[in-house]
Amino acid sequence: MKTKDKMDIQDWYQAWKDSPSDQRRWDRYPPVEGTHALLEGRFYWIMDISGGGLAIYNYGEEAIPEETVVSIHSTKEGYFLDNIRCRKISDSRVVLYSTYSSEVIRRIGLQIVDVGPEMGAKLEPFMNRS
């Protein structure tokens, strides 16, 4: 399957972020470089992260359960946060077409169940506030 370039993802993310259906109480930030999420045994890229949740994406059709546990890892900084209980609040699919193929991207919004100052402090190293 052909890999899409970053511009496709950025355009899609901007359209989602500007959507009136995307309402988050906390300011969201891009993740620090090299940060990804692991859940249900699959690797996901993090689109953005806030004190109350994160948006993740991956190529493919696999769904995740309504309640799940997430691990976040930053390969560049060496940070690791395990066993973050989350609730799925959105799940959307987009099909990117090229001349010879198509590819499905699944974007999932996760709300952190145990939100509070302690969790916010643990998530801080993964947020790129620059």
C-alpha positions as CSV (number, residue, x, y, z in Angstrom):
1,M,0.0,0.0,0.0
2,K,1.3,3.4,-0.9
3,T,2.2,5.8,2.0
4,K,0.6,9.2,1.9
5,D,2.7,12.3,2.3
6,K,2.4,14.5,5.3
7,M,0.4,17.2,3.5
8,D,-2.5,14.9,3.1
9,I,-2.6,14.2,6.8
10,Q,-2.2,17.9,7.7
11,D,-5.0,18.9,5.4
12,W,-7.3,16.3,6.8
13,Y,-6.4,17.2,10.4
14,Q,-7.1,20.9,9.8
15,A,-10.5,20.1,8.3
16,W,-11.3,18.0,11.4
17,K,-9.9,20.6,13.9
18,D,-12.1,23.3,12.3
19,S,-15.2,21.1,12.4
20,P,-17.9,22.3,14.8
21,S,-18.3,18.7,16.1
22,D,-14.8,18.8,17.5
23,Q,-15.1,20.4,20.9
24,R,-12.4,19.9,23.5
25,R,-12.2,21.8,26.9
26,W,-8.4,21.8,27.0
27,D,-6.0,23.5,24.6
28,R,-4.5,20.9,22.3
29,Y,-0.9,20.7,21.3
30,P,1.0,18.6,18.7
31,P,3.1,15.9,20.3
32,V,6.8,16.2,20.7
33,E,8.7,14.6,17.8
34,G,8.8,10.8,17.8
35,T,5.7,10.4,20.1
36,H,3.2,7.6,19.4
37,A,0.5,5.6,21.1
38,L,0.0,1.9,21.6
39,L,-3.4,0.4,22.2
40,E,-4.9,-3.0,21.5
41,G,-1.5,-4.1,20.3
42,R,-1.4,-1.6,17.5
43,F,0.8,1.5,16.8
44,Y,-1.0,4.8,16.3
45,W,0.4,8.3,15.5
46,I,-0.8,11.1,17.8
47,M,-2.3,14.0,16.0
48,D,-2.7,16.2,19.1
49,I,-2.7,15.8,22.8
50,S,-4.2,17.8,25.7
51,G,-4.8,17.5,29.4
52,G,-8.0,15.7,28.8
53,G,-7.4,13.5,25.8
54,L,-5.7,12.8,22.5
55,A,-6.5,12.3,18.9
56,I,-4.7,9.4,17.2
57,Y,-4.7,7.9,13.7
58,N,-3.6,4.9,11.8
59,Y,-4.1,3.4,8.3
60,G,-6.6,0.6,8.3
61,E,-10.1,-0.5,9.2
62,E,-9.5,-1.9,12.7
63,A,-11.9,-0.6,15.4
64,I,-11.1,-0.2,19.0
65,P,-13.4,-0.8,22.0
66,E,-15.3,2.0,23.7
67,E,-13.1,1.7,26.8
68,T,-9.4,1.0,26.3
69,V,-5.9,1.4,27.9
70,V,-3.3,3.5,26.1
71,S,0.5,3.7,26.4
72,I,2.3,6.8,25.1
73,H,6.0,6.7,24.1
74,S,8.4,9.3,22.9
75,T,11.3,7.8,21.1
76,K,13.2,11.0,20.9
77,E,12.9,12.1,24.5
78,G,12.7,8.7,26.1
79,Y,9.4,9.3,27.9
80,F,7.0,6.5,28.5
81,L,3.5,6.6,30.1
82,D,1.6,3.4,30.5
83,N,-1.9,2.3,31.5
84,I,-3.8,5.5,30.6
85,R,-7.5,4.6,30.8
86,C,-9.4,6.2,27.9
87,R,-12.9,6.3,26.5
88,K,-13.5,6.5,22.8
89,I,-15.4,9.7,22.0
90,S,-15.1,9.8,18.2
91,D,-14.1,7.4,15.4
92,S,-14.0,8.6,11.8
93,R,-12.7,7.2,8.6
94,V,-11.4,9.0,5.6
95,V,-10.4,7.5,2.3
96,L,-7.5,9.0,0.5
97,Y,-7.5,8.3,-3.2
98,S,-4.6,8.4,-5.6
99,T,-4.4,7.6,-9.2
100,Y,-4.0,3.8,-8.7
101,S,-5.1,3.1,-5.2
102,S,-7.0,4.2,-2.1
103,E,-6.1,4.1,1.5
104,V,-8.3,4.3,4.7
105,I,-7.2,6.5,7.6
106,R,-9.0,6.0,10.9
107,R,-9.0,9.0,13.3
108,I,-10.0,8.3,16.9
109,G,-10.6,10.8,19.6
110,L,-9.9,9.5,23.1
111,Q,-11.0,11.1,26.4
112,I,-8.8,10.3,29.4
113,V,-10.9,8.8,32.2
114,D,-8.7,9.8,35.1
115,V,-8.3,13.5,34.3
116,G,-6.8,15.8,36.9
117,P,-3.7,17.8,37.8
118,E,-1.6,14.6,38.4
119,M,-2.5,13.2,34.9
120,G,-1.9,16.6,33.3
121,A,1.6,16.7,34.8
122,K,2.3,13.2,33.5
123,L,1.2,14.2,30.0
124,E,3.1,17.5,29.9
125,P,6.4,16.0,28.6
126,F,4.6,14.7,25.5
127,M,3.2,18.1,24.5
128,N,5.1,20.4,22.1
129,R,4.2,23.9,23.4
130,S,6.7,25.7,21.2
